[in-house]
Amino acid sequence: MVRTRTFLLATLAAIGAGDARTETLVGLSTALTGRYAWVGEPPAVGTQLAIEDLNAAGGVLGEPLRLVTVDDGCDPEQAPLAARKLVSDGVAVTFSGTCSGAALAAAPVYREARIVVLESAATNPRLTDQGDPGMFRIVGRDDLQGDLAGDLLADRWAGEKIAIAHDGSTYGQGLAEQVKERLNLRGVREAAFVEYAPRHTDFSALLEQLHALSIEVLYVGGYSPEIGLIARYARERGHDFLLVSGDGLSTGEFGVVAGPAAEGTLFTSFSDPSRDPRSAELMARTRLEEPSGRVLHSYAAVQVWAQAVAKAGTLGSEAVARVLHEAEFDTVLGRIGFDAKGDVEGFEPFVWYVWRNGTYVPLEDQPPTR
């Protein structure tokens, strides 16, 4: 992954250099460095490839695109500063592939500047519930993801002791609360609802609490490094519970950190067409060590914006946003559109996966075992 990121940063810099021709500036905000760089790498790759392909086909409205990239670190404090940099540079649109907390913190900056944003990673419902006419999301919402998880827990393990844990982040806590709400609505009460500290490496207290309660199924809302450690330490201490989580686990980092303890872990994540033969050529160009559907979601974000601009006949944000709300678009994800809030329509937003033999695969219909 280090080789891939070095290549990516060099390529982004080269794209940013531009030339003497008139060009349209477009922005990308994601995490390129730091502990959450794994979140930002696929969106950055997908955005880069889409812009390369658009420029090869003549650009947008006859002008080539130049990508301006900012590193928001998936950090709510850093993200508004990154957004202001893009605004000051005069970008026509921002493609965002970041954490929910960062996306929510940056949203007011784009709203005030009247810049259309196409988000390909953040899943917190508040991002599109705020009524921003320029905010569009290519991925699903956590209320949908949480309901899907809550239903599976209620359907298959209602008679077992279920605990729900989260890391206190906008993403992790929001998802965990949605799972709890759905589970309770189904008439199932969790044995514990607990918070753990992110960025920590010692989860002894959490595991002892779960062991004392004889927890059989643990749902965790959070990011893959910490959840990987929870899985590994639980295995080492002989704690036998089924681990269930959300889309934060759809990266190789979880498998690396958890090791053999990843086996059998269930999680919901975005529909992943990266293994579809029709996506093979595009995925081969990514140079990523692990295929990721997140590349295709970010590629699709660029496609729908370009098609909306072509239909509107202008780069103007209001006209483009109106087309985005009204039209449908042909993308690598299929034909998609957006609802009144700006959430994507046209495909199943979340599906179940299971970690098997060091990678994750779609979950078949049979119930998993602990």
C-alpha positions as CSV (number, residue, x, y, z in Angstrom):
1,M,0.0,0.0,0.0
2,V,2.9,2.4,0.6
3,R,4.0,1.9,-3.0
4,T,0.5,2.6,-4.2
5,R,0.2,5.8,-2.1
6,T,3.5,7.1,-3.3
7,F,2.4,6.6,-6.9
8,L,-0.9,8.2,-6.2
9,L,0.5,11.3,-4.6
10,A,3.0,11.7,-7.4
11,T,0.2,11.4,-10.0
12,L,-2.1,13.8,-8.2
13,A,0.8,16.3,-8.1
14,A,1.4,15.9,-11.8
15,I,-2.3,16.4,-12.6
16,G,-2.4,19.5,-10.5
17,A,0.5,21.0,-12.4
18,G,-1.8,21.7,-15.4
19,D,-0.7,23.6,-18.5
20,A,-1.3,26.9,-20.2
21,R,-4.7,26.0,-21.6
22,T,-8.0,27.2,-20.1
23,E,-9.0,24.6,-17.6
24,T,-11.7,23.9,-15.1
25,L,-10.6,23.3,-11.5
26,V,-12.3,20.5,-9.6
27,G,-11.6,19.6,-5.9
28,L,-10.9,16.4,-4.1
29,S,-11.1,16.3,-0.3
30,T,-10.0,13.1,1.4
31,A,-7.5,11.6,3.9
32,L,-4.2,11.1,2.1
33,T,-1.9,10.9,5.1
34,G,-2.2,9.9,8.8
35,R,-4.0,7.0,10.5
36,Y,-7.0,7.2,8.2
37,A,-5.2,7.3,4.9
38,W,-6.7,3.9,4.1
39,V,-10.1,5.6,4.0
40,G,-9.0,8.2,1.4
41,E,-6.9,6.1,-0.9
42,P,-9.6,4.4,-2.9
43,P,-11.6,7.6,-3.5
44,A,-8.5,9.4,-4.5
45,V,-7.6,6.7,-7.0
46,G,-11.2,6.6,-8.4
47,T,-11.4,10.4,-8.8
48,Q,-8.0,10.5,-10.5
49,L,-8.9,7.8,-13.0
50,A,-12.3,9.4,-13.9
51,I,-10.7,12.8,-14.5
52,E,-8.0,11.2,-16.6
53,D,-10.7,9.5,-18.7
54,L,-12.7,12.7,-19.1
55,N,-9.7,14.7,-20.2
56,A,-8.8,12.0,-22.7
57,A,-12.4,12.4,-24.1
58,G,-12.1,16.2,-24.4
59,G,-12.9,17.4,-20.9
60,V,-16.1,19.0,-19.8
61,L,-17.7,21.7,-21.9
62,G,-14.7,21.6,-24.1
63,E,-12.2,22.4,-21.3
64,P,-9.8,20.0,-19.5
65,L,-10.2,19.4,-15.8
66,R,-7.4,20.1,-13.3
67,L,-7.7,18.3,-10.0
68,V,-6.9,20.3,-6.8
69,T,-6.4,17.9,-3.9
70,V,-6.6,18.6,-0.2
71,D,-5.9,16.3,2.7
72,D,-8.7,16.6,5.3
73,G,-7.3,13.8,7.4
74,C,-10.8,12.5,8.1
75,D,-10.6,15.1,10.9
76,P,-13.5,17.4,11.8
77,E,-11.1,20.1,12.7
78,Q,-8.9,19.8,9.6
79,A,-11.7,19.3,7.1
80,P,-13.2,22.9,7.2
81,L,-9.7,24.3,6.6
82,A,-9.3,21.9,3.6
83,A,-12.7,23.0,2.3
84,R,-11.8,26.7,2.5
85,K,-8.6,25.9,0.5
86,L,-10.7,24.5,-2.3
87,V,-13.2,27.4,-2.1
88,S,-10.4,29.9,-2.4
89,D,-8.9,28.1,-5.4
90,G,-12.3,28.4,-7.1
91,V,-13.2,24.8,-7.8
92,A,-16.4,24.1,-9.7
93,V,-17.2,21.0,-7.6
94,T,-15.8,19.1,-4.7
95,F,-15.5,15.3,-4.8
96,S,-15.3,14.1,-1.2
97,G,-14.3,10.7,0.1
98,T,-14.0,11.2,3.8
99,C,-15.2,10.2,7.3
100,S,-18.7,11.3,8.4
101,G,-17.4,13.7,11.1
102,A,-15.1,15.5,8.6
103,A,-17.8,15.7,5.9
104,L,-20.3,17.2,8.3
105,A,-17.8,19.8,9.5
106,A,-16.9,20.8,6.0
107,A,-20.4,21.0,4.7
108,P,-21.2,24.5,5.9
109,V,-18.1,25.9,4.0
110,Y,-19.3,24.4,0.7
111,R,-22.9,25.4,1.4
112,E,-21.9,29.1,2.0
113,A,-19.8,29.1,-1.2
114,R,-22.6,27.4,-3.2
115,I,-20.3,24.6,-4.4
116,V,-21.8,21.2,-5.3
117,V,-20.4,18.3,-3.3
118,L,-20.5,14.6,-4.3
119,E,-19.7,12.4,-1.3
120,S,-18.5,8.9,-1.9
121,A,-17.6,7.7,1.6
122,A,-19.5,9.4,4.5
123,T,-22.6,7.6,5.5
124,N,-24.1,9.6,8.5
125,P,-27.7,10.5,7.7
126,R,-27.3,14.1,8.8
127,L,-25.1,14.9,5.8
128,T,-28.1,14.9,3.5
129,D,-30.8,15.5,6.1
130,Q,-29.8,19.1,6.5
131,G,-31.5,20.2,3.3
132,D,-28.4,21.4,1.5
133,P,-29.4,21.5,-2.2
134,G,-25.8,21.1,-3.4
135,M,-25.0,18.0,-1.3
136,F,-25.2,14.6,-3.0
137,R,-24.2,11.2,-1.7
138,I,-23.1,8.2,-3.9
139,V,-23.2,5.7,-1.1
140,G,-25.9,4.6,1.4
141,R,-26.9,6.0,4.7
142,D,-26.2,4.6,8.1
143,D,-29.9,4.4,9.0
144,L,-30.3,1.9,6.2
145,Q,-27.1,0.1,7.2
146,G,-28.1,0.0,10.8
147,D,-31.5,-1.3,10.0
148,L,-30.0,-4.1,7.9
149,A,-27.7,-5.1,10.8
150,G,-30.4,-4.8,13.4
151,D,-32.7,-7.0,11.4
152,L,-30.1,-9.7,11.0
153,L,-29.3,-9.7,14.7
154,A,-33.0,-10.0,15.6
155,D,-33.6,-12.7,13.0
156,R,-30.8,-15.0,13.9
157,W,-29.6,-14.2,17.4
158,A,-32.6,-12.9,19.3
159,G,-32.2,-15.6,22.0
160,E,-28.5,-14.9,22.6
161,K,-26.7,-12.2,24.6
162,I,-26.0,-9.3,22.2
163,A,-23.7,-6.3,23.1
164,I,-23.3,-3.1,21.0
165,A,-20.0,-1.1,21.3
166,H,-18.8,2.1,19.5
167,D,-15.8,4.4,19.4
168,G,-17.7,7.7,20.1
169,S,-17.1,9.0,16.6
170,T,-19.8,10.6,14.4
171,Y,-19.7,7.5,12.2
172,G,-19.2,4.8,14.8
173,Q,-21.7,6.0,17.5
174,G,-24.3,7.0,14.9
175,L,-24.2,3.5,13.3
176,A,-24.3,1.7,16.7
177,E,-27.3,3.8,17.9
178,Q,-29.1,3.0,14.7
179,V,-28.5,-0.7,15.2
180,K,-29.7,-0.5,18.8
181,E,-32.8,1.4,17.7
182,R,-33.7,-1.2,15.1
183,L,-32.9,-4.1,17.4
184,N,-35.1,-2.7,20.2
185,L,-37.9,-2.0,17.7
186,R,-37.8,-5.7,16.8
187,G,-38.3,-6.5,20.5
188,V,-34.7,-7.5,21.3
189,R,-32.8,-5.8,24.1
190,E,-29.0,-5.7,24.1
191,A,-27.2,-6.9,27.2
192,A,-24.8,-3.9,27.0
193,F,-24.3,-0.6,25.0
194,V,-20.8,0.6,25.6
195,E,-18.2,3.1,24.3
196,Y,-14.5,2.5,23.9
197,A,-11.7,5.0,23.3
198,P,-10.5,5.3,19.7
199,R,-6.8,5.3,19.0
200,H,-6.2,3.0,22.0
201,T,-4.5,-0.4,21.8
202,D,-5.6,-1.8,25.2
203,F,-9.1,-3.2,25.2
204,S,-8.8,-5.4,28.2
205,A,-11.5,-3.6,30.2
206,L,-14.0,-3.9,27.3
207,L,-13.3,-7.6,26.8
208,E,-13.5,-8.3,30.5
209,Q,-16.9,-6.6,30.6
210,L,-18.1,-8.6,27.7
211,H,-16.8,-11.8,29.2
212,A,-18.5,-11.1,32.5
213,L,-21.8,-10.7,30.7
214,S,-21.3,-13.9,28.7
215,I,-21.7,-12.0,25.4
216,E,-22.3,-14.2,22.4
217,V,-22.7,-11.6,19.6
218,L,-20.9,-8.2,19.6
219,Y,-21.8,-5.5,17.2
220,V,-19.2,-2.7,16.9
221,G,-19.5,0.7,15.3
222,G,-16.1,2.1,14.5
223,Y,-13.0,1.9,12.3
224,S,-11.0,-1.1,11.3
225,P,-7.8,-0.7,13.2
226,E,-9.4,-0.7,16.6
227,I,-12.0,-3.4,15.7
228,G,-9.2,-5.5,14.4
229,L,-7.4,-5.3,17.7
230,I,-10.7,-6.1,19.6
231,A,-11.0,-9.3,17.4
232,R,-7.4,-10.3,17.9
233,Y,-7.3,-9.8,21.6
234,A,-10.6,-11.6,22.1
235,R,-9.3,-14.6,20.2
236,E,-6.1,-14.6,22.3
237,R,-8.0,-14.5,25.5
238,G,-10.4,-17.3,24.4
239,H,-13.5,-15.1,24.2
240,D,-15.9,-16.8,21.8
241,F,-18.3,-14.2,20.4
242,L,-19.4,-13.5,16.9
243,L,-18.2,-10.1,15.7
244,V,-20.5,-8.0,13.5
245,S,-19.8,-4.5,12.2
246,G,-20.3,-1.9,9.4
247,D,-18.6,-0.7,6.2
248,G,-15.5,0.4,8.1
249,L,-14.3,-3.2,7.8
250,S,-14.2,-3.3,4.1
251,T,-10.5,-2.7,3.9
252,G,-7.4,-4.9,4.1
253,E,-6.4,-3.2,7.3
254,F,-8.9,-5.2,9.4
255,G,-7.6,-8.5,8.1
256,V,-4.0,-7.4,8.7
257,V,-4.6,-6.2,12.3
258,A,-7.0,-9.0,13.3
259,G,-5.0,-11.8,11.6
260,P,-6.7,-15.2,12.0
261,A,-9.3,-13.7,14.3
262,A,-10.9,-11.9,11.3
263,E,-12.3,-15.3,10.2
264,G,-16.1,-15.3,10.3
265,T,-16.5,-11.6,11.0
266,L,-19.7,-10.2,9.4
267,F,-20.1,-6.7,8.2
268,T,-22.4,-4.6,6.0
269,S,-20.8,-2.5,3.3
270,F,-21.4,-0.8,0.0
271,S,-22.4,-3.0,-3.0
272,D,-19.1,-3.9,-4.4
273,P,-19.0,-4.3,-8.2
274,S,-15.1,-4.3,-8.3
275,R,-15.1,-8.1,-8.8
276,D,-17.5,-7.8,-11.8
277,P,-15.8,-8.8,-15.0
278,R,-17.1,-5.5,-16.5
279,S,-15.1,-3.6,-14.0
280,A,-11.9,-5.6,-14.5
281,E,-10.2,-3.2,-16.9
282,L,-10.8,-0.2,-14.7
283,M,-9.8,-2.0,-11.5
284,A,-6.6,-3.2,-13.1
285,R,-5.6,0.5,-13.6
286,T,-5.9,1.3,-9.9
287,R,-2.6,-0.4,-8.9
288,L,-4.3,-1.1,-5.6
289,E,-3.1,-4.2,-3.8
290,E,-6.7,-5.0,-2.8
291,P,-9.8,-4.4,-5.0
292,S,-12.2,-1.9,-3.5
293,G,-15.6,-0.9,-4.6
294,R,-15.0,2.5,-3.1
295,V,-12.9,3.2,-6.2
296,L,-15.9,2.8,-8.4
297,H,-18.2,4.9,-6.2
298,S,-15.7,7.8,-6.5
299,Y,-15.3,7.2,-10.2
300,A,-19.1,7.3,-10.6
301,A,-19.3,10.6,-8.7
302,V,-17.1,12.3,-11.3
303,Q,-19.2,10.7,-14.1
304,V,-22.6,12.0,-12.8
305,W,-21.2,15.5,-12.3
306,A,-19.8,15.6,-15.8
307,Q,-23.0,14.4,-17.3
308,A,-25.0,16.9,-15.2
309,V,-22.8,19.7,-16.5
310,A,-23.3,18.6,-20.0
311,K,-27.1,18.5,-19.6
312,A,-27.1,21.9,-17.9
313,G,-24.8,23.4,-20.4
314,T,-23.0,25.3,-17.7
315,L,-20.7,24.8,-14.7
316,G,-23.0,26.9,-12.5
317,S,-23.8,25.1,-9.3
318,E,-27.5,25.9,-9.1
319,A,-28.1,24.6,-12.6
320,V,-25.9,21.5,-12.1
321,A,-27.6,20.7,-8.8
322,R,-31.0,21.0,-10.4
323,V,-30.0,18.4,-13.1
324,L,-28.5,16.1,-10.4
325,H,-31.9,16.1,-8.6
326,E,-34.0,15.6,-11.7
327,A,-32.0,13.3,-14.1
328,E,-30.5,9.8,-14.1
329,F,-26.9,9.0,-15.1
330,D,-25.1,6.1,-16.6
331,T,-22.1,5.1,-14.4
332,V,-19.8,2.3,-13.5
333,L,-22.4,1.5,-10.8
334,G,-25.2,1.3,-13.3
335,R,-27.9,3.9,-14.0
336,I,-28.4,6.0,-10.9
337,G,-30.2,9.1,-9.7
338,F,-30.8,11.0,-6.4
339,D,-33.8,11.6,-4.2
340,A,-35.0,14.9,-2.9
341,K,-32.4,14.9,-0.1
342,G,-29.5,14.1,-2.5
343,D,-29.1,10.4,-1.5
344,V,-28.4,7.9,-4.3
345,E,-31.0,5.7,-5.9
346,G,-30.8,2.9,-8.4
347,F,-28.9,0.1,-6.6
348,E,-28.9,-1.7,-3.3
349,P,-26.8,0.5,-1.0
350,F,-25.6,-2.1,1.5
351,V,-25.0,-5.9,1.4
352,W,-23.5,-8.4,3.8
353,Y,-19.9,-9.7,3.7
354,V,-17.9,-12.1,5.7
355,W,-14.2,-12.4,6.2
356,R,-12.9,-15.8,4.9
357,N,-9.3,-16.9,4.5
358,G,-7.8,-13.5,4.8
359,T,-10.2,-11.6,2.6
360,Y,-13.9,-10.7,2.5
361,V,-16.6,-12.3,0.3
362,P,-20.3,-11.8,-0.1
363,L,-22.3,-13.6,2.6
364,E,-24.3,-16.5,1.3
365,D,-27.7,-17.2,2.7
366,Q,-26.7,-19.7,5.3
367,P,-26.4,-18.5,8.9
368,P,-22.8,-17.9,10.0
369,T,-21.5,-19.8,13.0
370,R,-19.6,-18.5,16.1
